[in-house]
């Protein structure tokens, strides 16, 4: 950490942002995991509901700058493929 006043302030700001970003990232990962687990378990209704929630969480993360917009699109696409594949296999 720097000794200048502005460096100390930037450090404090970075810590706050880090905590905020960690919370958003954690929420997103949990939502994605729930959708994947539901899809693999074979619960169509639950999987589609979990997918919608995960999609929203990914969009929020992208909007807040935690995820890049292309990374968000890629995650949503891969998740959709996984959920659809699980639904089709039944």
Backbone as XML, in Angstrom:
<?xml version="1.0"?>
<chain id="A" units="angstrom">
  <residue number="1" name="UNK">
    <atom name="N" x="0.845" y="-1.181" z="0.000"/>
    <atom name="CA" x="0.000" y="0.000" z="0.000"/>
    <atom name="C" x="0.885" y="1.238" z="0.000"/>
  </residue>
  <residue number="2" name="UNK">
    <atom name="N" x="0.435" y="2.243" z="-0.733"/>
    <atom name="CA" x="1.207" y="3.476" z="-0.823"/>
    <atom name="C" x="1.100" y="4.310" z="0.438"/>
  </residue>
  <residue number="3" name="UNK">
    <atom name="N" x="1.896" y="5.359" z="0.475"/>
    <atom name="CA" x="1.884" y="6.234" z="1.643"/>
    <atom name="C" x="1.130" y="7.528" z="1.364"/>
  </residue>
  <residue number="4" name="UNK">
    <atom name="N" x="0.885" y="7.823" z="0.082"/>
    <atom name="CA" x="0.149" y="9.045" z="-0.270"/>
    <atom name="C" x="-1.329" y="8.886" z="0.076"/>
  </residue>
  <residue number="5" name="UNK">
    <atom name="N" x="-1.958" y="10.019" z="0.285"/>
    <atom name="CA" x="-3.368" y="10.002" z="0.668"/>
    <atom name="C" x="-4.235" y="9.362" z="-0.419"/>
  </residue>
  <residue number="6" name="UNK">
    <atom name="N" x="-3.976" y="9.709" z="-1.673"/>
    <atom name="CA" x="-4.801" y="9.168" z="-2.756"/>
    <atom name="C" x="-4.572" y="7.674" z="-2.941"/>
  </residue>
  <residue number="7" name="UNK">
    <atom name="N" x="-3.341" y="7.220" z="-2.646"/>
    <atom name="CA" x="-3.052" y="5.785" z="-2.760"/>
    <atom name="C" x="-3.796" y="5.002" z="-1.684"/>
  </residue>
  <residue number="8" name="UNK">
    <atom name="N" x="-3.860" y="5.562" z="-0.499"/>
    <atom name="CA" x="-4.596" y="4.904" z="0.590"/>
    <atom name="C" x="-6.088" y="4.827" z="0.271"/>
  </residue>
  <residue number="9" name="UNK">
    <atom name="N" x="-6.600" y="5.907" z="-0.311"/>
    <atom name="CA" x="-8.019" y="5.932" z="-0.663"/>
    <atom name="C" x="-8.311" y="4.888" z="-1.750"/>
  </residue>
  <residue number="10" name="UNK">
    <atom name="N" x="-7.439" y="4.813" z="-2.763"/>
    <atom name="CA" x="-7.625" y="3.826" z="-3.824"/>
    <atom name="C" x="-7.605" y="2.408" z="-3.251"/>
  </residue>
  <residue number="11" name="UNK">
    <atom name="N" x="-6.745" y="2.199" z="-2.282"/>
    <atom name="CA" x="-6.658" y="0.888" z="-1.643"/>
    <atom name="C" x="-7.962" y="0.548" z="-0.922"/>
  </residue>
  <residue number="12" name="UNK">
    <atom name="N" x="-8.491" y="1.519" z="-0.169"/>
    <atom name="CA" x="-9.765" y="1.297" z="0.531"/>
    <atom name="C" x="-10.882" y="1.013" z="-0.476"/>
  </residue>
  <residue number="13" name="UNK">
    <atom name="N" x="-10.889" y="1.778" z="-1.553"/>
    <atom name="CA" x="-11.922" y="1.583" z="-2.575"/>
    <atom name="C" x="-11.816" y="0.197" z="-3.207"/>
  </residue>
  <residue number="14" name="UNK">
    <atom name="N" x="-10.582" y="-0.222" z="-3.454"/>
    <atom name="CA" x="-10.392" y="-1.526" z="-4.094"/>
    <atom name="C" x="-10.880" y="-2.652" z="-3.187"/>
  </residue>
  <residue number="15" name="UNK">
    <atom name="N" x="-10.685" y="-2.511" z="-1.885"/>
    <atom name="CA" x="-11.172" y="-3.531" z="-0.948"/>
    <atom name="C" x="-12.695" y="-3.608" z="-0.962"/>
  </residue>
  <residue number="16" name="UNK">
    <atom name="N" x="-13.346" y="-2.450" z="-0.994"/>
    <atom name="CA" x="-14.816" y="-2.425" z="-1.038"/>
    <atom name="C" x="-15.322" y="-3.072" z="-2.320"/>
  </residue>
  <residue number="17" name="UNK">
    <atom name="N" x="-14.687" y="-2.702" z="-3.436"/>
    <atom name="CA" x="-15.106" y="-3.265" z="-4.723"/>
    <atom name="C" x="-14.892" y="-4.772" z="-4.753"/>
  </residue>
  <residue number="18" name="UNK">
    <atom name="N" x="-13.784" y="-5.204" z="-4.175"/>
    <atom name="CA" x="-13.468" y="-6.627" z="-4.155"/>
    <atom name="C" x="-14.546" y="-7.410" z="-3.416"/>
  </residue>
  <residue number="19" name="UNK">
    <atom name="N" x="-14.959" y="-6.900" z="-2.271"/>
    <atom name="CA" x="-16.016" y="-7.569" z="-1.501"/>
    <atom name="C" x="-17.324" y="-7.623" z="-2.287"/>
  </residue>
  <residue number="20" name="UNK">
    <atom name="N" x="-17.660" y="-6.509" z="-2.923"/>
    <atom name="CA" x="-18.888" y="-6.438" z="-3.699"/>
    <atom name="C" x="-18.846" y="-7.418" z="-4.864"/>
  </residue>
  <residue number="21" name="UNK">
    <atom name="N" x="-17.715" y="-7.439" z="-5.562"/>
    <atom name="CA" x="-17.570" y="-8.338" z="-6.711"/>
    <atom name="C" x="-17.588" y="-9.797" z="-6.287"/>
  </residue>
  <residue number="22" name="UNK">
    <atom name="N" x="-16.978" y="-10.095" z="-5.134"/>
    <atom name="CA" x="-16.977" y="-11.472" z="-4.641"/>
    <atom name="C" x="-18.397" y="-11.936" z="-4.355"/>
  </residue>
  <residue number="23" name="UNK">
    <atom name="N" x="-19.211" y="-11.067" z="-3.797"/>
    <atom name="CA" x="-20.594" y="-11.425" z="-3.495"/>
    <atom name="C" x="-21.365" y="-11.734" z="-4.776"/>
  </residue>
  <residue number="24" name="UNK">
    <atom name="N" x="-21.205" y="-10.887" z="-5.777"/>
    <atom name="CA" x="-21.911" y="-11.089" z="-7.047"/>
    <atom name="C" x="-21.427" y="-12.372" z="-7.719"/>
  </residue>
  <residue number="25" name="UNK">
    <atom name="N" x="-20.119" y="-12.587" z="-7.716"/>
    <atom name="CA" x="-19.543" y="-13.776" z="-8.348"/>
    <atom name="C" x="-20.027" y="-15.044" z="-7.645"/>
  </residue>
  <residue number="26" name="UNK">
    <atom name="N" x="-20.086" y="-15.001" z="-6.331"/>
    <atom name="CA" x="-20.518" y="-16.156" z="-5.556"/>
    <atom name="C" x="-21.986" y="-16.485" z="-5.846"/>
  </residue>
  <residue number="27" name="UNK">
    <atom name="N" x="-22.824" y="-15.466" z="-5.875"/>
    <atom name="CA" x="-24.244" y="-15.653" z="-6.170"/>
    <atom name="C" x="-24.431" y="-16.269" z="-7.554"/>
  </residue>
  <residue number="28" name="UNK">
    <atom name="N" x="-23.648" y="-15.767" z="-8.501"/>
    <atom name="CA" x="-23.738" y="-16.264" z="-9.876"/>
    <atom name="C" x="-23.327" y="-17.728" z="-9.949"/>
  </residue>
  <residue number="29" name="UNK">
    <atom name="N" x="-22.212" y="-18.052" z="-9.325"/>
    <atom name="CA" x="-21.731" y="-19.438" z="-9.360"/>
    <atom name="C" x="-22.722" y="-20.391" z="-8.709"/>
  </residue>
  <residue number="30" name="UNK">
    <atom name="N" x="-23.321" y="-19.957" z="-7.605"/>
    <atom name="CA" x="-24.303" y="-20.801" z="-6.911"/>
    <atom name="C" x="-25.515" y="-21.048" z="-7.803"/>
  </residue>
  <residue number="31" name="UNK">
    <atom name="N" x="-25.980" y="-20.005" z="-8.473"/>
    <atom name="CA" x="-27.144" y="-20.138" z="-9.359"/>
    <atom name="C" x="-26.843" y="-21.092" z="-10.511"/>
  </residue>
  <residue number="32" name="UNK">
    <atom name="N" x="-25.642" y="-20.976" z="-11.074"/>
    <atom name="CA" x="-25.251" y="-21.857" z="-12.175"/>
    <atom name="C" x="-25.182" y="-23.301" z="-11.692"/>
  </residue>
  <residue number="33" name="UNK">
    <atom name="N" x="-24.596" y="-23.488" z="-10.527"/>
    <atom name="CA" x="-24.447" y="-24.842" z="-9.984"/>
    <atom name="C" x="-25.815" y="-25.478" z="-9.728"/>
  </residue>
  <residue number="34" name="UNK">
    <atom name="N" x="-26.745" y="-24.700" z="-9.206"/>
    <atom name="CA" x="-28.091" y="-25.232" z="-8.954"/>
    <atom name="C" x="-28.749" y="-25.688" z="-10.251"/>
  </residue>
  <residue number="35" name="UNK">
    <atom name="N" x="-28.572" y="-24.901" z="-11.306"/>
    <atom name="CA" x="-29.159" y="-25.253" z="-12.603"/>
    <atom name="C" x="-28.534" y="-26.532" z="-13.146"/>
  </residue>
  <residue number="36" name="UNK">
    <atom name="N" x="-27.228" y="-26.656" z="-13.027"/>
    <atom name="CA" x="-26.527" y="-27.845" z="-13.524"/>
    <atom name="C" x="-26.948" y="-29.088" z="-12.744"/>
  </residue>
  <residue number="37" name="UNK">
    <atom name="N" x="-27.009" y="-28.957" z="-11.433"/>
    <atom name="CA" x="-27.397" y="-30.100" z="-10.591"/>
    <atom name="C" x="-28.825" y="-30.534" z="-10.900"/>
  </residue>
  <residue number="38" name="UNK">
    <atom name="N" x="-29.722" y="-29.580" z="-11.069"/>
    <atom name="CA" x="-31.112" y="-29.904" z="-11.383"/>
    <atom name="C" x="-31.216" y="-30.575" z="-12.747"/>
  </residue>
  <residue number="39" name="UNK">
    <atom name="N" x="-30.429" y="-30.092" z="-13.709"/>
    <atom name="CA" x="-30.454" y="-30.679" z="-15.052"/>
    <atom name="C" x="-29.938" y="-32.116" z="-15.023"/>
  </residue>
  <residue number="40" name="UNK">
    <atom name="N" x="-28.869" y="-32.337" z="-14.296"/>
    <atom name="CA" x="-28.292" y="-33.679" z="-14.224"/>
    <atom name="C" x="-29.170" y="-34.646" z="-13.431"/>
  </residue>
  <residue number="41" name="UNK">
    <atom name="N" x="-29.948" y="-34.092" z="-12.497"/>
    <atom name="CA" x="-30.854" y="-34.936" z="-11.717"/>
    <atom name="C" x="-32.063" y="-35.348" z="-12.546"/>
  </residue>
  <residue number="42" name="UNK">
    <atom name="N" x="-32.337" y="-34.586" z="-13.598"/>
    <atom name="CA" x="-33.437" y="-34.933" z="-14.488"/>
    <atom name="C" x="-34.752" y="-34.260" z="-14.148"/>
  </residue>
  <residue number="43" name="UNK">
    <atom name="N" x="-34.726" y="-33.267" z="-13.283"/>
    <atom name="CA" x="-35.946" y="-32.543" z="-12.933"/>
    <atom name="C" x="-36.144" y="-31.402" z="-13.931"/>
  </residue>
  <residue number="44" name="UNK">
    <atom name="N" x="-36.991" y="-31.641" z="-14.941"/>
    <atom name="CA" x="-37.182" y="-30.648" z="-16.018"/>
    <atom name="C" x="-37.664" y="-29.302" z="-15.496"/>
  </residue>
  <residue number="45" name="UNK">
    <atom name="N" x="-38.739" y="-29.349" z="-14.735"/>
    <atom name="CA" x="-39.350" y="-28.121" z="-14.219"/>
    <atom name="C" x="-38.370" y="-27.333" z="-13.351"/>
  </residue>
  <residue number="46" name="UNK">
    <atom name="N" x="-37.734" y="-28.038" z="-12.456"/>
    <atom name="CA" x="-36.777" y="-27.408" z="-11.542"/>
    <atom name="C" x="-35.564" y="-26.870" z="-12.303"/>
  </residue>
  <residue number="47" name="UNK">
    <atom name="N" x="-35.119" y="-27.619" z="-13.304"/>
    <atom name="CA" x="-33.952" y="-27.213" z="-14.092"/>
    <atom name="C" x="-34.244" y="-25.948" z="-14.892"/>
  </residue>
  <residue number="48" name="UNK">
    <atom name="N" x="-35.429" y="-25.868" z="-15.485"/>
    <atom name="CA" x="-35.755" y="-24.679" z="-16.281"/>
    <atom name="C" x="-35.903" y="-23.455" z="-15.384"/>
  </residue>
  <residue number="49" name="UNK">
    <atom name="N" x="-36.464" y="-23.647" z="-14.207"/>
    <atom name="CA" x="-36.588" y="-22.540" z="-13.256"/>
    <atom name="C" x="-35.201" y="-22.085" z="-12.776"/>
  </residue>
  <residue number="50" name="UNK">
    <atom name="N" x="-34.363" y="-23.051" z="-12.451"/>
    <atom name="CA" x="-33.004" y="-22.738" z="-12.002"/>
    <atom name="C" x="-32.208" y="-22.085" z="-13.126"/>
  </residue>
  <residue number="51" name="UNK">
    <atom name="N" x="-32.455" y="-22.515" z="-14.365"/>
    <atom name="CA" x="-31.766" y="-21.912" z="-15.516"/>
    <atom name="C" x="-32.141" y="-20.439" z="-15.658"/>
  </residue>
  <residue number="52" name="UNK">
    <atom name="N" x="-33.423" y="-20.136" z="-15.512"/>
    <atom name="CA" x="-33.860" y="-18.728" z="-15.612"/>
    <atom name="C" x="-33.194" y="-17.874" z="-14.533"/>
  </residue>
  <residue number="53" name="UNK">
    <atom name="N" x="-33.115" y="-18.409" z="-13.327"/>
    <atom name="CA" x="-32.468" y="-17.667" z="-12.239"/>
    <atom name="C" x="-30.975" y="-17.478" z="-12.505"/>
  </residue>
  <residue number="54" name="UNK">
    <atom name="N" x="-30.333" y="-18.511" z="-13.025"/>
    <atom name="CA" x="-28.904" y="-18.434" z="-13.333"/>
    <atom name="C" x="-28.652" y="-17.429" z="-14.448"/>
  </residue>
  <residue number="55" name="UNK">
    <atom name="N" x="-29.528" y="-17.434" z="-15.432"/>
    <atom name="CA" x="-29.399" y="-16.501" z="-16.552"/>
    <atom name="C" x="-29.481" y="-15.064" z="-16.044"/>
  </residue>
  <residue number="56" name="UNK">
    <atom name="N" x="-30.412" y="-14.824" z="-15.161"/>
    <atom name="CA" x="-30.558" y="-13.488" z="-14.585"/>
    <atom name="C" x="-29.318" y="-13.109" z="-13.770"/>
  </residue>
  <residue number="57" name="UNK">
    <atom name="N" x="-28.799" y="-14.043" z="-12.987"/>
    <atom name="CA" x="-27.608" y="-13.778" z="-12.175"/>
    <atom name="C" x="-26.408" y="-13.455" z="-13.066"/>
  </residue>
  <residue number="58" name="UNK">
    <atom name="N" x="-26.288" y="-14.175" z="-14.178"/>
    <atom name="CA" x="-25.189" y="-13.919" z="-15.112"/>
    <atom name="C" x="-25.335" y="-12.532" z="-15.728"/>
  </residue>
  <residue number="59" name="UNK">
    <atom name="N" x="-26.562" y="-12.169" z="-16.093"/>
    <atom name="CA" x="-26.803" y="-10.832" z="-16.661"/>
    <atom name="C" x="-26.460" y="-9.733" z="-15.666"/>
  </residue>
  <residue number="60" name="UNK">
    <atom name="N" x="-26.816" y="-9.941" z="-14.410"/>
    <atom name="CA" x="-26.512" y="-8.954" z="-13.368"/>
    <atom name="C" x="-25.002" y="-8.800" z="-13.218"/>
  </residue>
  <residue number="61" name="UNK">
    <atom name="N" x="-24.291" y="-9.930" z="-13.203"/>
    <atom name="CA" x="-22.835" y="-9.893" z="-13.070"/>
    <atom name="C" x="-22.202" y="-9.148" z="-14.249"/>
  </residue>
  <residue number="62" name="UNK">
    <atom name="N" x="-22.732" y="-9.368" z="-15.437"/>
    <atom name="CA" x="-22.197" y="-8.683" z="-16.621"/>
    <atom name="C" x="-22.494" y="-7.190" z="-16.553"/>
  </residue>
  <residue number="63" name="UNK">
    <atom name="N" x="-23.684" y="-6.858" z="-16.104"/>
    <atom name="CA" x="-24.064" y="-5.442" z="-16.016"/>
    <atom name="C" x="-23.213" y="-4.701" z="-14.999"/>
  </residue>
  <residue number="64" name="UNK">
    <atom name="N" x="-22.848" y="-5.397" z="-13.923"/>
    <atom name="CA" x="-22.042" y="-4.760" z="-12.878"/>
    <atom name="C" x="-20.552" y="-4.787" z="-13.176"/>
  </residue>
  <residue number="65" name="UNK">
    <atom name="N" x="-20.171" y="-5.442" z="-14.277"/>
    <atom name="CA" x="-18.770" y="-5.461" z="-14.661"/>
    <atom name="C" x="-17.959" y="-6.565" z="-14.020"/>
  </residue>
  <residue number="66" name="UNK">
    <atom name="N" x="-18.619" y="-7.480" z="-13.343"/>
    <atom name="CA" x="-17.913" y="-8.599" z="-12.727"/>
    <atom name="C" x="-17.528" y="-9.606" z="-13.813"/>
  </residue>
  <residue number="67" name="UNK">
    <atom name="N" x="-18.409" y="-9.774" z="-14.792"/>
    <atom name="CA" x="-18.149" y="-10.638" z="-15.941"/>
    <atom name="C" x="-18.129" y="-9.783" z="-17.201"/>
  </residue>
  <residue number="68" name="UNK">
    <atom name="N" x="-17.293" y="-10.152" z="-18.150"/>
    <atom name="CA" x="-17.312" y="-9.501" z="-19.457"/>
    <atom name="C" x="-18.574" y="-9.949" z="-20.179"/>
  </residue>
  <residue number="69" name="UNK">
    <atom name="N" x="-19.106" y="-9.105" z="-21.053"/>
    <atom name="CA" x="-20.377" y="-9.444" z="-21.686"/>
    <atom name="C" x="-20.283" y="-10.684" z="-22.564"/>
  </residue>
  <residue number="70" name="UNK">
    <atom name="N" x="-19.130" y="-10.893" z="-23.180"/>
    <atom name="CA" x="-18.978" y="-12.098" z="-24.004"/>
    <atom name="C" x="-18.821" y="-13.338" z="-23.137"/>
  </residue>
  <residue number="71" name="UNK">
    <atom name="N" x="-18.165" y="-13.194" z="-22.023"/>
    <atom name="CA" x="-18.031" y="-14.315" z="-21.083"/>
    <atom name="C" x="-19.414" y="-14.693" z="-20.553"/>
  </residue>
  <residue number="72" name="UNK">
    <atom name="N" x="-20.231" y="-13.673" z="-20.288"/>
    <atom name="CA" x="-21.591" y="-13.916" z="-19.805"/>
    <atom name="C" x="-22.404" y="-14.649" z="-20.868"/>
  </residue>
  <residue number="73" name="UNK">
    <atom name="N" x="-22.283" y="-14.213" z="-22.114"/>
    <atom name="CA" x="-23.013" y="-14.858" z="-23.213"/>
    <atom name="C" x="-22.568" y="-16.307" z="-23.361"/>
  </residue>
  <residue number="74" name="UNK">
    <atom name="N" x="-21.277" y="-16.542" z="-23.236"/>
    <atom name="CA" x="-20.733" y="-17.898" z="-23.357"/>
    <atom name="C" x="-21.266" y="-18.793" z="-22.239"/>
  </residue>
  <residue number="75" name="UNK">
    <atom name="N" x="-21.270" y="-18.276" z="-21.016"/>
    <atom name="CA" x="-21.765" y="-19.052" z="-19.875"/>
    <atom name="C" x="-23.244" y="-19.398" z="-20.045"/>
  </residue>
  <residue number="76" name="UNK">
    <atom name="N" x="-24.038" y="-18.419" z="-20.489"/>
    <atom name="CA" x="-25.470" y="-18.655" z="-20.690"/>
    <atom name="C" x="-25.699" y="-19.695" z="-21.784"/>
  </residue>
  <residue number="77" name="UNK">
    <atom name="N" x="-24.914" y="-19.596" z="-22.846"/>
    <atom name="CA" x="-25.054" y="-20.532" z="-23.952"/>
    <atom name="C" x="-24.726" y="-21.951" z="-23.516"/>
  </residue>
  <residue number="78" name="UNK">
    <atom name="N" x="-23.628" y="-22.115" z="-22.818"/>
    <atom name="CA" x="-23.217" y="-23.447" z="-22.367"/>
    <atom name="C" x="-24.209" y="-24.036" z="-21.365"/>
  </residue>
  <residue number="79" name="UNK">
    <atom name="N" x="-24.722" y="-23.164" z="-20.513"/>
    <atom name="CA" x="-25.698" y="-23.623" z="-19.525"/>
    <atom name="C" x="-26.993" y="-24.052" z="-20.215"/>
  </residue>
  <residue number="80" name="UNK">
    <atom name="N" x="-27.417" y="-23.274" z="-21.215"/>
    <atom name="CA" x="-28.635" y="-23.607" z="-21.953"/>
    <atom name="C" x="-28.491" y="-24.950" z="-22.660"/>
  </residue>
  <residue number="81" name="UNK">
    <atom name="N" x="-27.317" y="-25.163" z="-23.260"/>
    <atom name="CA" x="-27.077" y="-26.439" z="-23.940"/>
    <atom name="C" x="-27.158" y="-27.606" z="-22.961"/>
  </residue>
  <residue number="82" name="UNK">
    <atom name="N" x="-26.594" y="-27.400" z="-21.790"/>
    <atom name="CA" x="-26.591" y="-28.459" z="-20.768"/>
    <atom name="C" x="-28.006" y="-28.783" z="-20.293"/>
  </residue>
  <residue number="83" name="UNK">
    <atom name="N" x="-28.783" y="-27.735" z="-20.028"/>
    <atom name="CA" x="-30.155" y="-27.918" z="-19.549"/>
    <atom name="C" x="-31.011" y="-28.565" z="-20.634"/>
  </residue>
  <residue number="84" name="UNK">
    <atom name="N" x="-30.863" y="-28.106" z="-21.882"/>
    <atom name="CA" x="-31.652" y="-28.659" z="-22.985"/>
    <atom name="C" x="-31.287" y="-30.113" z="-23.266"/>
  </residue>
  <residue number="85" name="UNK">
    <atom name="N" x="-30.004" y="-30.426" z="-23.161"/>
    <atom name="CA" x="-29.547" y="-31.799" z="-23.393"/>
    <atom name="C" x="-30.129" y="-32.730" z="-22.339"/>
  </residue>
  <residue number="86" name="UNK">
    <atom name="N" x="-30.146" y="-32.263" z="-21.089"/>
    <atom name="CA" x="-30.698" y="-33.081" z="-20.004"/>
    <atom name="C" x="-32.200" y="-33.272" z="-20.182"/>
  </residue>
  <residue number="87" name="UNK">
    <atom name="N" x="-32.884" y="-32.225" z="-20.647"/>
    <atom name="CA" x="-34.333" y="-32.303" z="-20.842"/>
    <atom name="C" x="-34.667" y="-33.222" z="-22.023"/>
  </residue>
  <residue number="88" name="UNK">
    <atom name="N" x="-33.836" y="-33.209" z="-23.052"/>
    <atom name="CA" x="-34.084" y="-34.024" z="-24.233"/>
    <atom name="C" x="-33.811" y="-35.495" z="-23.990"/>
  </residue>
  <residue number="89" name="UNK">
    <atom name="N" x="-32.907" y="-35.789" z="-23.084"/>
    <atom name="CA" x="-32.538" y="-37.188" z="-22.824"/>
    <atom name="C" x="-33.627" y="-37.958" z="-22.097"/>
  </residue>
  <residue number="90" name="UNK">
    <atom name="N" x="-34.568" y="-37.251" z="-21.523"/>
    <atom name="CA" x="-35.653" y="-37.932" z="-20.789"/>
    <atom name="C" x="-36.751" y="-38.381" z="-21.706"/>
  </residue>
</chain>
